[in-house]
């Protein structure tokens, strides 16, 4: 009975959340029914498919926890061709996926910027503008984010592994490529441009 009274309240305390997470039997059934109602209200009974295209593991950063960091000499590097990326995007579109996510290591260069912009435009073209595009390609200048948004990307994933500046500096070597405030500024730029930002 306690679960029913908790889920009917406006706000939840830490103790309420712990109680809900520990619920069993009939209480768990009540919790699942309520969560299903909330899901249906906000998301409906649809399944959204997103194709992930990890097109490169080449990275300019050297984040200490990351397997594709620049300093890791024990992995084989790869970089898919544009044709391979477009073939994967076409597959996603033909199979009814709602979007694709283009993901790679973090690189910043005019060549990289232009390549991503071209890929976005080609993916939009091959899907008649219907395939959503998420990018996860790291820190860039605001103008680059704007260029990609204007080309048709609408979501951006930029990992923020630690929001504590001290911890951030421990897992990101101290050099010009790792700056806590720049990471925050990039997230702010993305939101201001209009990306759905994760």
TIVONU-13100 format. One record per residue (C-alpha): residue number from 1; x, y, z; residue in one letter. Coordinates in Angstrom, 3 decimals, decimal comma. Layout:
N
NODE:NUM:X:Y:Z:A
...
This chain:
198
NODE:1:0,000:0,000:0,000:X
NODE:2:2,941:2,298:0,671:X
NODE:3:4,021:2,206:-3,003:X
NODE:4:0,577:3,363:-4,162:X
NODE:5:0,645:6,361:-1,818:X
NODE:6:4,198:7,287:-2,870:X
NODE:7:3,481:7,275:-6,608:X
NODE:8:0,426:9,497:-6,142:X
NODE:9:2,481:12,264:-4,469:X
NODE:10:3,914:15,261:-6,344:X
NODE:11:7,550:15,097:-5,204:X
NODE:12:9,637:12,142:-4,150:X
NODE:13:12,146:12,110:-1,312:X
NODE:14:15,295:10,023:-1,352:X
NODE:15:13,584:7,582:1,008:X
NODE:16:10,585:7,340:-1,337:X
NODE:17:12,854:6,464:-4,266:X
NODE:18:14,651:3,812:-2,206:X
NODE:19:11,300:2,304:-1,215:X
NODE:20:10,166:2,206:-4,850:X
NODE:21:13,429:0,595:-5,993:X
NODE:22:13,074:-2,096:-3,322:X
NODE:23:9,444:-2,885:-4,112:X
NODE:24:8,495:-6,499:-4,783:X
NODE:25:5,430:-8,533:-5,668:X
NODE:26:2,173:-6,578:-5,865:X
NODE:27:3,945:-3,299:-5,036:X
NODE:28:6,293:-3,801:-7,977:X
NODE:29:3,310:-4,512:-10,245:X
NODE:30:1,690:-1,248:-9,127:X
NODE:31:4,947:0,641:-9,788:X
NODE:32:5,343:-0,887:-13,262:X
NODE:33:1,729:-0,085:-14,139:X
NODE:34:2,211:3,566:-13,135:X
NODE:35:5,506:3,853:-15,030:X
NODE:36:3,788:2,398:-18,104:X
NODE:37:1,062:5,041:-17,863:X
NODE:38:3,668:7,797:-17,700:X
NODE:39:5,586:6,337:-20,639:X
NODE:40:2,412:6,117:-22,732:X
NODE:41:1,488:9,698:-21,869:X
NODE:42:4,837:11,177:-22,948:X
NODE:43:6,274:8,717:-25,488:X
NODE:44:3,378:6,590:-26,648:X
NODE:45:3,629:2,931:-27,547:X
NODE:46:6,232:3,419:-30,247:X
NODE:47:9,715:2,034:-30,505:X
NODE:48:12,244:4,444:-31,975:X
NODE:49:15,216:2,876:-33,696:X
NODE:50:18,524:4,723:-34,056:X
NODE:51:21,412:3,344:-36,047:X
NODE:52:24,856:3,977:-34,593:X
NODE:53:27,598:4,445:-37,187:X
NODE:54:30,947:4,391:-35,407:X
NODE:55:32,913:5,585:-38,401:X
NODE:56:36,345:6,192:-36,866:X
NODE:57:38,343:5,525:-33,724:X
NODE:58:40,993:8,117:-34,542:X
NODE:59:41,135:10,743:-31,780:X
NODE:60:43,280:13,764:-30,978:X
NODE:61:42,487:13,575:-27,254:X
NODE:62:44,203:11,440:-24,660:X
NODE:63:41,510:10,927:-22,009:X
NODE:64:43,006:8,459:-19,545:X
NODE:65:39,939:6,219:-19,221:X
NODE:66:39,271:5,882:-22,964:X
NODE:67:40,254:2,924:-25,136:X
NODE:68:40,560:5,040:-28,287:X
NODE:69:42,724:7,754:-26,698:X
NODE:70:45,516:9,050:-28,875:X
NODE:71:48,220:7,485:-26,698:X
NODE:72:46,830:3,941:-26,894:X
NODE:73:49,178:2,062:-29,222:X
NODE:74:47,489:-1,318:-28,657:X
NODE:75:44,490:-0,841:-30,950:X
NODE:76:44,034:-0,915:-34,691:X
NODE:77:42,812:2,436:-35,981:X
NODE:78:40,091:2,637:-38,633:X
NODE:79:38,233:5,291:-40,579:X
NODE:80:35,256:4,229:-42,707:X
NODE:81:34,977:5,681:-46,174:X
NODE:82:32,168:8,079:-47,002:X
NODE:83:30,640:5,353:-49,171:X
NODE:84:30,589:2,912:-46,238:X
NODE:85:28,950:5,518:-43,994:X
NODE:86:26,331:6,390:-46,602:X
NODE:87:25,592:2,710:-47,211:X
NODE:88:24,953:2,238:-43,482:X
NODE:89:22,718:5,340:-43,407:X
NODE:90:20,776:4,095:-46,448:X
NODE:91:20,270:0,737:-44,715:X
NODE:92:18,925:2,520:-41,617:X
NODE:93:16,525:4,583:-43,717:X
NODE:94:15,302:1,604:-45,757:X
NODE:95:14,652:-0,382:-42,561:X
NODE:96:12,570:2,406:-41,033:X
NODE:97:15,025:3,748:-38,470:X
NODE:98:14,172:7,212:-37,184:X
NODE:99:17,733:8,459:-37,044:X
NODE:100:21,401:7,655:-37,249:X
NODE:101:24,190:8,712:-34,930:X
NODE:102:27,565:9,456:-36,479:X
NODE:103:30,246:8,843:-33,880:X
NODE:104:34,020:9,038:-33,915:X
NODE:105:36,985:10,155:-31,898:X
NODE:106:37,450:13,870:-31,391:X
NODE:107:39,129:15,683:-34,264:X
NODE:108:39,209:19,351:-35,218:X
NODE:109:40,285:20,367:-38,695:X
NODE:110:38,831:21,993:-41,777:X
NODE:111:38,987:18,650:-43,598:X
NODE:112:37,062:16,906:-40,811:X
NODE:113:34,512:19,733:-40,557:X
NODE:114:33,849:19,713:-44,289:X
NODE:115:33,613:15,916:-44,378:X
NODE:116:30,964:15,844:-41,642:X
NODE:117:28,979:18,629:-43,300:X
NODE:118:29,049:16,779:-46,626:X
NODE:119:27,950:13,521:-44,983:X
NODE:120:25,052:15,248:-43,221:X
NODE:121:23,819:16,749:-46,496:X
NODE:122:24,157:13,433:-48,341:X
NODE:123:22,310:11,522:-45,614:X
NODE:124:19,508:14,092:-45,643:X
NODE:125:19,353:13,796:-49,424:X
NODE:126:19,253:9,985:-49,545:X
NODE:127:16,458:9,928:-46,975:X
NODE:128:14,413:12,776:-48,440:X
NODE:129:15,174:14,683:-45,237:X
NODE:130:13,379:12,084:-43,108:X
NODE:131:16,328:10,463:-41,317:X
NODE:132:17,337:12,339:-38,189:X
NODE:133:21,045:12,864:-37,592:X
NODE:134:22,818:12,824:-34,246:X
NODE:135:26,502:13,704:-34,053:X
NODE:136:29,023:12,586:-31,464:X
NODE:137:32,338:13,898:-32,746:X
NODE:138:33,621:16,003:-29,862:X
NODE:139:34,487:19,577:-29,112:X
NODE:140:34,299:22,038:-31,993:X
NODE:141:34,071:25,783:-32,445:X
NODE:142:30,560:27,269:-32,285:X
NODE:143:30,705:28,114:-36,002:X
NODE:144:31,318:24,457:-36,826:X
NODE:145:28,368:23,331:-34,728:X
NODE:146:26,224:25,937:-36,507:X
NODE:147:27,386:24,771:-39,936:X
NODE:148:26,459:21,172:-39,118:X
NODE:149:23,106:22,208:-37,656:X
NODE:150:22,326:24,216:-40,786:X
NODE:151:23,238:21,152:-42,887:X
NODE:152:20,646:19,049:-41,045:X
NODE:153:22,077:17,569:-37,828:X
NODE:154:19,688:18,076:-34,915:X
NODE:155:21,100:16,164:-31,950:X
NODE:156:24,557:16,192:-30,427:X
NODE:157:26,138:13,948:-27,822:X
NODE:158:29,114:15,418:-25,974:X
NODE:159:30,314:13,350:-23,073:X
NODE:160:30,909:15,141:-19,800:X
NODE:161:32,536:12,434:-17,746:X
NODE:162:32,909:14,601:-14,646:X
NODE:163:31,262:17,872:-13,659:X
NODE:164:33,751:18,432:-10,877:X
NODE:165:36,716:20,419:-12,301:X
NODE:166:39,209:18,614:-10,056:X
NODE:167:38,064:15,153:-11,097:X
NODE:168:37,832:16,267:-14,735:X
NODE:169:41,499:17,313:-14,654:X
NODE:170:42,539:13,972:-13,159:X
NODE:171:41,054:11,945:-16,032:X
NODE:172:42,014:14,422:-18,770:X
NODE:173:45,752:15,134:-19,087:X
NODE:174:46,691:18,762:-18,540:X
NODE:175:47,315:20,133:-22,014:X
NODE:176:45,679:22,510:-24,461:X
NODE:177:43,328:19,793:-25,760:X
NODE:178:41,593:19,272:-22,409:X
NODE:179:39,896:22,203:-20,785:X
NODE:180:36,933:21,918:-18,422:X
NODE:181:35,570:25,377:-19,234:X
NODE:182:35,800:24,732:-22,985:X
NODE:183:33,749:21,554:-22,573:X
NODE:184:31,055:23,522:-20,739:X
NODE:185:31,172:26,271:-23,362:X
NODE:186:30,706:23,692:-26,126:X
NODE:187:27,630:22,277:-24,378:X
NODE:188:26,225:25,782:-23,981:X
NODE:189:26,875:26,572:-27,657:X
NODE:190:25,114:23,399:-28,758:X
NODE:191:22,036:24,201:-26,683:X
NODE:192:21,959:27,822:-27,862:X
NODE:193:22,149:26,776:-31,512:X
NODE:194:19,138:24,508:-31,034:X
NODE:195:20,572:21,001:-30,853:X
NODE:196:18,930:18,429:-28,631:X
NODE:197:21,985:18,033:-26,435:X
NODE:198:22,992:14,956:-24,535:X
